[in-house]
Amino acid sequence: MDPVSLIVLSFLLPPLAVYLAVGIGDPFWLNLLLTLMGYVPGIIHALIVVT
């Protein structure tokens, strides 16, 4: 997927962006947990994983 699309998707739906970047694995579950605990940590983690 296009890197720019993944970055935009990181702001809208962080777990989906991580899923599309690396699939279902530890980064996805960590991002889902971070997003549920607070939206901003999920965004930050998604940006780190995607870029």
All heavy atoms as TSV, in Angstrom:
chain	resi	resn	atom	element	x	y	z
A	1	MET	N	N	0.847	-1.177	0.000
A	1	MET	CA	C	0.000	0.000	0.000
A	1	MET	C	C	0.890	1.236	0.000
A	1	MET	O	O	2.009	1.216	0.491
A	1	MET	CB	C	-0.913	-0.034	1.221
A	1	MET	CG	C	-1.959	1.043	1.215
A	1	MET	SD	S	-3.210	0.711	2.465
A	1	MET	CE	C	-4.581	1.440	1.649
A	2	ASP	N	N	0.363	2.315	-0.527
A	2	ASP	CA	C	1.082	3.577	-0.633
A	2	ASP	C	C	1.441	4.113	0.758
A	2	ASP	O	O	0.575	4.158	1.635
A	2	ASP	CB	C	0.195	4.567	-1.378
A	2	ASP	CG	C	0.856	5.901	-1.589
A	2	ASP	OD1	O	2.087	5.928	-1.723
A	2	ASP	OD2	O	0.139	6.914	-1.622
A	3	PRO	N	N	2.695	4.511	0.979
A	3	PRO	CA	C	3.096	5.006	2.307
A	3	PRO	C	C	2.308	6.239	2.761
A	3	PRO	O	O	2.012	6.379	3.948
A	3	PRO	CB	C	4.573	5.349	2.141
A	3	PRO	CG	C	5.025	4.580	0.958
A	3	PRO	CD	C	3.836	4.407	0.079
A	4	VAL	N	N	1.945	7.105	1.836
A	4	VAL	CA	C	1.174	8.297	2.208
A	4	VAL	C	C	-0.211	7.893	2.698
A	4	VAL	O	O	-0.715	8.439	3.681
A	4	VAL	CB	C	1.080	9.280	1.013
A	4	VAL	CG1	C	0.191	10.461	1.350
A	4	VAL	CG2	C	2.464	9.748	0.592
A	5	SER	N	N	-0.801	6.915	2.065
A	5	SER	CA	C	-2.113	6.421	2.493
A	5	SER	C	C	-2.032	5.801	3.885
A	5	SER	O	O	-2.934	5.977	4.706
A	5	SER	CB	C	-2.644	5.376	1.518
A	5	SER	OG	O	-2.779	5.919	0.238
A	6	LEU	N	N	-0.961	5.088	4.157
A	6	LEU	CA	C	-0.795	4.486	5.481
A	6	LEU	C	C	-0.619	5.546	6.558
A	6	LEU	O	O	-1.125	5.397	7.669
A	6	LEU	CB	C	0.402	3.528	5.485
A	6	LEU	CG	C	0.200	2.199	4.773
A	6	LEU	CD1	C	1.508	1.417	4.741
A	6	LEU	CD2	C	-0.895	1.390	5.422
A	7	ILE	N	N	0.069	6.633	6.232
A	7	ILE	CA	C	0.255	7.709	7.208
A	7	ILE	C	C	-1.078	8.390	7.498
A	7	ILE	O	O	-1.411	8.650	8.660
A	7	ILE	CB	C	1.315	8.705	6.711
A	7	ILE	CG1	C	2.686	8.046	6.740
A	7	ILE	CG2	C	1.314	9.972	7.561
A	7	ILE	CD1	C	3.784	8.851	6.101
A	8	VAL	N	N	-1.866	8.652	6.470
A	8	VAL	CA	C	-3.188	9.252	6.678
A	8	VAL	C	C	-4.071	8.307	7.469
A	8	VAL	O	O	-4.780	8.711	8.394
A	8	VAL	CB	C	-3.833	9.623	5.323
A	8	VAL	CG1	C	-5.277	10.039	5.499
A	8	VAL	CG2	C	-3.035	10.718	4.632
A	9	LEU	N	N	-4.015	7.029	7.144
A	9	LEU	CA	C	-4.809	6.029	7.845
A	9	LEU	C	C	-4.356	5.876	9.298
A	9	LEU	O	O	-5.164	5.545	10.156
A	9	LEU	CB	C	-4.715	4.692	7.111
A	9	LEU	CG	C	-5.761	3.644	7.423
A	9	LEU	CD1	C	-7.159	4.194	7.175
A	9	LEU	CD2	C	-5.531	2.422	6.563
A	10	SER	N	N	-3.094	6.165	9.580
A	10	SER	CA	C	-2.589	6.111	10.946
A	10	SER	C	C	-3.289	7.123	11.839
A	10	SER	O	O	-3.460	6.900	13.029
A	10	SER	CB	C	-1.085	6.373	10.980
A	10	SER	OG	O	-0.399	5.339	10.359
A	11	PHE	N	N	-3.675	8.249	11.269
A	11	PHE	CA	C	-4.385	9.261	12.043
A	11	PHE	C	C	-5.867	8.914	12.205
A	11	PHE	O	O	-6.470	9.246	13.217
A	11	PHE	CB	C	-4.256	10.638	11.378
A	11	PHE	CG	C	-2.916	11.263	11.572
A	11	PHE	CD1	C	-1.975	11.236	10.551
A	11	PHE	CD2	C	-2.576	11.871	12.764
A	11	PHE	CE1	C	-0.732	11.805	10.724
A	11	PHE	CE2	C	-1.333	12.443	12.953
A	11	PHE	CZ	C	-0.405	12.410	11.922
A	12	LEU	N	N	-6.436	8.245	11.223
A	12	LEU	CA	C	-7.869	7.938	11.272
A	12	LEU	C	C	-8.157	6.640	12.024
A	12	LEU	O	O	-9.004	6.615	12.920
A	12	LEU	CB	C	-8.424	7.855	9.844
A	12	LEU	CG	C	-8.284	9.121	9.010
A	12	LEU	CD1	C	-8.761	8.862	7.585
A	12	LEU	CD2	C	-9.050	10.264	9.644
A	13	LEU	N	N	-7.483	5.568	11.642
A	13	LEU	CA	C	-7.684	4.246	12.251
A	13	LEU	C	C	-6.325	3.583	12.461
A	13	LEU	O	O	-5.871	2.794	11.619
A	13	LEU	CB	C	-8.555	3.365	11.352
A	13	LEU	CG	C	-9.990	3.831	11.136
A	13	LEU	CD1	C	-10.635	3.031	10.029
A	13	LEU	CD2	C	-10.768	3.696	12.418
A	14	PRO	N	N	-5.667	3.889	13.564
A	14	PRO	CA	C	-4.310	3.376	13.778
A	14	PRO	C	C	-4.165	1.848	13.692
A	14	PRO	O	O	-3.237	1.374	13.031
A	14	PRO	CB	C	-3.946	3.893	15.165
A	14	PRO	CG	C	-4.840	5.051	15.402
A	14	PRO	CD	C	-6.085	4.785	14.638
A	15	PRO	N	N	-5.054	1.055	14.304
A	15	PRO	CA	C	-4.861	-0.401	14.202
A	15	PRO	C	C	-4.966	-0.921	12.759
A	15	PRO	O	O	-4.247	-1.842	12.386
A	15	PRO	CB	C	-5.980	-0.988	15.068
A	15	PRO	CG	C	-6.306	0.091	16.031
A	15	PRO	CD	C	-6.126	1.360	15.264
A	16	LEU	N	N	-5.826	-0.318	11.966
A	16	LEU	CA	C	-5.953	-0.752	10.574
A	16	LEU	C	C	-4.683	-0.438	9.794
A	16	LEU	O	O	-4.233	-1.255	8.979
A	16	LEU	CB	C	-7.155	-0.086	9.917
A	16	LEU	CG	C	-7.414	-0.462	8.465
A	16	LEU	CD1	C	-7.648	-1.962	8.327
A	16	LEU	CD2	C	-8.585	0.327	7.913
A	17	ALA	N	N	-4.088	0.709	10.042
A	17	ALA	CA	C	-2.844	1.061	9.362
A	17	ALA	C	C	-1.731	0.086	9.726
A	17	ALA	O	O	-0.967	-0.353	8.857
A	17	ALA	CB	C	-2.446	2.485	9.715
A	18	VAL	N	N	-1.643	-0.263	11.003
A	18	VAL	CA	C	-0.612	-1.220	11.429
A	18	VAL	C	C	-0.894	-2.591	10.833
A	18	VAL	O	O	0.022	-3.281	10.386
A	18	VAL	CB	C	-0.526	-1.284	12.971
A	18	VAL	CG1	C	0.397	-2.398	13.424
A	18	VAL	CG2	C	-0.064	0.053	13.526
A	19	TYR	N	N	-2.147	-2.990	10.792
A	19	TYR	CA	C	-2.511	-4.283	10.197
A	19	TYR	C	C	-2.105	-4.341	8.722
A	19	TYR	O	O	-1.550	-5.333	8.263
A	19	TYR	CB	C	-4.004	-4.530	10.351
A	19	TYR	CG	C	-4.497	-5.711	9.547
A	19	TYR	CD1	C	-4.208	-6.997	9.948
A	19	TYR	CD2	C	-5.229	-5.520	8.386
A	19	TYR	CE1	C	-4.632	-8.086	9.204
A	19	TYR	CE2	C	-5.659	-6.593	7.644
A	19	TYR	CZ	C	-5.368	-7.873	8.051
A	19	TYR	OH	O	-5.780	-8.950	7.312
A	20	LEU	N	N	-2.381	-3.277	7.987
A	20	LEU	CA	C	-2.036	-3.263	6.568
A	20	LEU	C	C	-0.525	-3.212	6.354
A	20	LEU	O	O	-0.024	-3.695	5.333
A	20	LEU	CB	C	-2.710	-2.077	5.869
A	20	LEU	CG	C	-4.229	-2.153	5.766
A	20	LEU	CD1	C	-4.785	-0.866	5.178
A	20	LEU	CD2	C	-4.656	-3.349	4.932
A	21	ALA	N	N	0.206	-2.641	7.302
A	21	ALA	CA	C	1.656	-2.527	7.161
A	21	ALA	C	C	2.369	-3.824	7.526
A	21	ALA	O	O	3.285	-4.251	6.815
A	21	ALA	CB	C	2.180	-1.375	8.010
A	22	VAL	N	N	1.973	-4.470	8.638
A	22	VAL	CA	C	2.727	-5.637	9.111
A	22	VAL	C	C	1.886	-6.892	9.307
A	22	VAL	O	O	2.433	-7.947	9.605
A	22	VAL	CB	C	3.474	-5.316	10.428
A	22	VAL	CG1	C	4.496	-4.237	10.207
A	22	VAL	CG2	C	2.521	-4.944	11.530
A	23	GLY	N	N	0.576	-6.792	9.179
A	23	GLY	CA	C	-0.270	-7.959	9.387
A	23	GLY	C	C	-0.608	-8.146	10.860
A	23	GLY	O	O	-0.285	-7.316	11.701
A	24	ILE	N	N	-1.262	-9.268	11.156
A	24	ILE	CA	C	-1.634	-9.530	12.547
A	24	ILE	C	C	-0.423	-10.138	13.241
A	24	ILE	O	O	0.054	-11.189	12.864
A	24	ILE	CB	C	-2.835	-10.484	12.625
A	24	ILE	CG1	C	-4.044	-9.815	12.047
A	24	ILE	CG2	C	-3.051	-10.941	14.057
A	24	ILE	CD1	C	-5.337	-10.042	12.715
A	25	GLY	N	N	0.028	-9.447	14.242
A	25	GLY	CA	C	1.185	-9.885	15.020
A	25	GLY	C	C	1.275	-9.018	16.258
A	25	GLY	O	O	0.319	-8.317	16.619
A	26	ASP	N	N	2.408	-9.060	16.900
A	26	ASP	CA	C	2.588	-8.290	18.131
A	26	ASP	C	C	2.387	-6.786	17.940
A	26	ASP	O	O	1.747	-6.152	18.776
A	26	ASP	CB	C	3.960	-8.577	18.740
A	26	ASP	CG	C	4.041	-9.987	19.305
A	26	ASP	OD1	O	2.979	-10.574	19.599
A	26	ASP	OD2	O	5.165	-10.493	19.451
A	27	PRO	N	N	2.923	-6.170	16.856
A	27	PRO	CA	C	2.698	-4.719	16.702
A	27	PRO	C	C	1.216	-4.361	16.579
A	27	PRO	O	O	0.770	-3.341	17.106
A	27	PRO	CB	C	3.445	-4.352	15.431
A	27	PRO	CG	C	4.468	-5.412	15.272
A	27	PRO	CD	C	3.852	-6.663	15.847
A	28	PHE	N	N	0.441	-5.221	15.904
A	28	PHE	CA	C	-0.991	-4.944	15.759
A	28	PHE	C	C	-1.695	-4.972	17.105
A	28	PHE	O	O	-2.467	-4.074	17.430
A	28	PHE	CB	C	-1.637	-5.952	14.808
A	28	PHE	CG	C	-3.138	-5.862	14.803
A	28	PHE	CD1	C	-3.778	-4.839	14.128
A	28	PHE	CD2	C	-3.911	-6.789	15.483
A	28	PHE	CE1	C	-5.165	-4.738	14.135
A	28	PHE	CE2	C	-5.292	-6.704	15.493
A	28	PHE	CZ	C	-5.920	-5.683	14.813
A	29	TRP	N	N	-1.437	-6.003	17.896
A	29	TRP	CA	C	-2.110	-6.129	19.190
A	29	TRP	C	C	-1.689	-5.029	20.148
A	29	TRP	O	O	-2.505	-4.510	20.912
A	29	TRP	CB	C	-1.869	-7.502	19.798
A	29	TRP	CG	C	-2.507	-8.583	18.975
A	29	TRP	CD1	C	-1.888	-9.538	18.256
A	29	TRP	CD2	C	-3.918	-8.772	18.755
A	29	TRP	NE1	N	-2.816	-10.322	17.607
A	29	TRP	CE2	C	-4.068	-9.876	17.895
A	29	TRP	CE3	C	-5.064	-8.123	19.204
A	29	TRP	CZ2	C	-5.311	-10.336	17.476
A	29	TRP	CZ3	C	-6.307	-8.589	18.784
A	29	TRP	CH2	C	-6.416	-9.678	17.938
A	30	LEU	N	N	-0.404	-4.652	20.103
A	30	LEU	CA	C	0.067	-3.555	20.943
A	30	LEU	C	C	-0.613	-2.251	20.538
A	30	LEU	O	O	-1.044	-1.468	21.381
A	30	LEU	CB	C	1.589	-3.414	20.842
A	30	LEU	CG	C	2.210	-2.257	21.607
A	30	LEU	CD1	C	1.922	-2.392	23.104
A	30	LEU	CD2	C	3.692	-2.192	21.340
A	31	ASN	N	N	-0.735	-2.032	19.233
A	31	ASN	CA	C	-1.382	-0.811	18.777
A	31	ASN	C	C	-2.856	-0.797	19.132
A	31	ASN	O	O	-3.394	0.245	19.503
A	31	ASN	CB	C	-1.206	-0.643	17.269
A	31	ASN	CG	C	-1.697	0.695	16.806
A	31	ASN	OD1	O	-2.859	0.838	16.444
A	31	ASN	ND2	N	-0.818	1.675	16.836
A	32	LEU	N	N	-3.510	-1.922	19.049
A	32	LEU	CA	C	-4.919	-1.991	19.430
A	32	LEU	C	C	-5.085	-1.657	20.906
A	32	LEU	O	O	-5.976	-0.889	21.283
A	32	LEU	CB	C	-5.480	-3.379	19.118
A	32	LEU	CG	C	-6.974	-3.572	19.341
A	32	LEU	CD1	C	-7.771	-2.674	18.421
A	32	LEU	CD2	C	-7.345	-5.017	19.118
A	33	LEU	N	N	-4.221	-2.204	21.736
A	33	LEU	CA	C	-4.263	-1.910	23.166
A	33	LEU	C	C	-3.990	-0.432	23.439
A	33	LEU	O	O	-4.701	0.204	24.222
A	33	LEU	CB	C	-3.245	-2.785	23.899
A	33	LEU	CG	C	-3.159	-2.592	25.403
A	33	LEU	CD1	C	-4.451	-3.053	26.069
A	33	LEU	CD2	C	-1.977	-3.347	25.957
A	34	LEU	N	N	-2.990	0.122	22.781
A	34	LEU	CA	C	-2.676	1.543	22.976
A	34	LEU	C	C	-3.815	2.433	22.501
A	34	LEU	O	O	-4.120	3.462	23.115
A	34	LEU	CB	C	-1.385	1.906	22.235
A	34	LEU	CG	C	-0.098	1.393	22.850
A	34	LEU	CD1	C	1.070	1.629	21.898
A	34	LEU	CD2	C	0.161	2.041	24.189
A	35	THR	N	N	-4.449	2.069	21.409
A	35	THR	CA	C	-5.563	2.862	20.891
A	35	THR	C	C	-6.747	2.804	21.839
A	35	THR	O	O	-7.437	3.805	22.041
A	35	THR	CB	C	-5.970	2.376	19.485
A	35	THR	OG1	O	-4.831	2.446	18.626
A	35	THR	CG2	C	-7.075	3.229	18.909
A	36	LEU	N	N	-6.998	1.644	22.431
A	36	LEU	CA	C	-8.107	1.536	23.382
A	36	LEU	C	C	-7.824	2.296	24.671
A	36	LEU	O	O	-8.739	2.834	25.300
A	36	LEU	CB	C	-8.389	0.064	23.687
A	36	LEU	CG	C	-8.990	-0.739	22.540
A	36	LEU	CD1	C	-9.102	-2.210	22.925
A	36	LEU	CD2	C	-10.335	-0.186	22.122
A	37	MET	N	N	-6.551	2.347	25.065
A	37	MET	CA	C	-6.188	3.068	26.288
A	37	MET	C	C	-6.203	4.583	26.076
A	37	MET	O	O	-6.493	5.328	27.005
A	37	MET	CB	C	-4.810	2.617	26.771
A	37	MET	CG	C	-4.820	1.214	27.323
A	37	MET	SD	S	-3.193	0.567	27.740
A	37	MET	CE	C	-2.480	1.869	28.688
A	38	GLY	N	N	-5.864	4.995	24.900
A	38	GLY	CA	C	-5.846	6.414	24.571
A	38	GLY	C	C	-5.562	6.554	23.095
A	38	GLY	O	O	-4.668	5.904	22.560
A	39	TYR	N	N	-6.294	7.390	22.428
A	39	TYR	CA	C	-6.194	7.470	20.974
A	39	TYR	C	C	-4.823	7.967	20.510
A	39	TYR	O	O	-4.265	7.462	19.539
A	39	TYR	CB	C	-7.302	8.392	20.454
A	39	TYR	CG	C	-7.531	8.308	18.975
A	39	TYR	CD1	C	-8.027	7.147	18.408
A	39	TYR	CD2	C	-7.249	9.388	18.140
A	39	TYR	CE1	C	-8.237	7.057	17.048
A	39	TYR	CE2	C	-7.460	9.310	16.793
A	39	TYR	CZ	C	-7.948	8.149	16.246
A	39	TYR	OH	O	-8.151	8.061	14.903
A	40	VAL	N	N	-4.261	8.941	21.218
A	40	VAL	CA	C	-2.987	9.546	20.808
A	40	VAL	C	C	-1.822	8.545	20.875
A	40	VAL	O	O	-1.016	8.493	19.936
A	40	VAL	CB	C	-2.701	10.825	21.614
A	40	VAL	CG1	C	-1.324	11.377	21.310
A	40	VAL	CG2	C	-3.769	11.868	21.329
A	41	PRO	N	N	-1.691	7.735	21.934
A	41	PRO	CA	C	-0.607	6.736	21.918
A	41	PRO	C	C	-0.730	5.752	20.752
A	41	PRO	O	O	0.278	5.325	20.197
A	41	PRO	CB	C	-0.753	6.011	23.250
A	41	PRO	CG	C	-1.450	6.974	24.128
A	41	PRO	CD	C	-2.365	7.746	23.230
A	42	GLY	N	N	-1.943	5.416	20.377
A	42	GLY	CA	C	-2.147	4.532	19.228
A	42	GLY	C	C	-1.683	5.173	17.933
A	42	GLY	O	O	-1.084	4.515	17.084
A	43	ILE	N	N	-1.940	6.455	17.789
A	43	ILE	CA	C	-1.501	7.173	16.596
A	43	ILE	C	C	0.023	7.232	16.539
A	43	ILE	O	O	0.627	6.976	15.493
A	43	ILE	CB	C	-2.090	8.603	16.565
A	43	ILE	CG1	C	-3.591	8.550	16.344
A	43	ILE	CG2	C	-1.429	9.437	15.480
A	43	ILE	CD1	C	-4.281	9.896	16.481
A	44	ILE	N	N	0.640	7.547	17.664
A	44	ILE	CA	C	2.102	7.640	17.702
A	44	ILE	C	C	2.742	6.298	17.369
A	44	ILE	O	O	3.664	6.216	16.557
A	44	ILE	CB	C	2.568	8.158	19.082
A	44	ILE	CG1	C	2.119	9.597	19.278
A	44	ILE	CG2	C	4.083	8.036	19.225
A	44	ILE	CD1	C	2.307	10.125	20.676
A	45	HIS	N	N	2.225	5.236	17.947
A	45	HIS	CA	C	2.764	3.910	17.663
A	45	HIS	C	C	2.554	3.529	16.212
A	45	HIS	O	O	3.441	2.963	15.577
A	45	HIS	CB	C	2.125	2.863	18.586
A	45	HIS	CG	C	2.631	1.491	18.360
A	45	HIS	ND1	N	1.926	0.557	17.630
A	45	HIS	CD2	C	3.780	0.873	18.746
A	45	HIS	CE1	C	2.616	-0.562	17.581
A	45	HIS	NE2	N	3.751	-0.393	18.258
A	46	ALA	N	N	1.394	3.831	15.658
A	46	ALA	CA	C	1.122	3.512	14.249
A	46	ALA	C	C	2.072	4.259	13.341
A	46	ALA	O	O	2.577	3.687	12.363
A	46	ALA	CB	C	-0.334	3.860	13.911
A	47	LEU	N	N	2.345	5.510	13.631
A	47	LEU	CA	C	3.278	6.273	12.803
A	47	LEU	C	C	4.686	5.691	12.880
A	47	LEU	O	O	5.410	5.664	11.879
A	47	LEU	CB	C	3.279	7.743	13.210
A	47	LEU	CG	C	2.028	8.532	12.840
A	47	LEU	CD1	C	2.059	9.914	13.464
A	47	LEU	CD2	C	1.886	8.619	11.320
A	48	ILE	N	N	5.087	5.226	14.057
A	48	ILE	CA	C	6.408	4.620	14.198
A	48	ILE	C	C	6.482	3.329	13.386
A	48	ILE	O	O	7.483	3.061	12.707
A	48	ILE	CB	C	6.727	4.364	15.683
A	48	ILE	CG1	C	6.943	5.701	16.394
A	48	ILE	CG2	C	7.938	3.463	15.842
A	48	ILE	CD1	C	7.037	5.589	17.907
A	49	VAL	N	N	5.438	2.517	13.440
A	49	VAL	CA	C	5.444	1.233	12.734
A	49	VAL	C	C	5.387	1.441	11.227
A	49	VAL	O	O	6.097	0.785	10.470
A	49	VAL	CB	C	4.274	0.346	13.207
A	49	VAL	CG1	C	4.117	-0.882	12.325
A	49	VAL	CG2	C	4.480	-0.060	14.655
A	50	VAL	N	N	4.564	2.381	10.781
A	50	VAL	CA	C	4.349	2.571	9.339
A	50	VAL	C	C	5.564	3.203	8.666
A	50	VAL	O	O	5.902	2.854	7.550
A	50	VAL	CB	C	3.077	3.416	9.105
A	50	VAL	CG1	C	2.982	3.912	7.692
A	50	VAL	CG2	C	1.856	2.605	9.473
A	51	THR	N	N	6.222	4.123	9.353
A	51	THR	CA	C	7.365	4.824	8.702
A	51	THR	C	C	8.669	4.153	8.964
A	51	THR	O	O	8.836	3.231	9.622
A	51	THR	CB	C	7.472	6.284	9.181
A	51	THR	OG1	O	7.581	6.324	10.581
A	51	THR	CG2	C	6.280	7.078	8.717
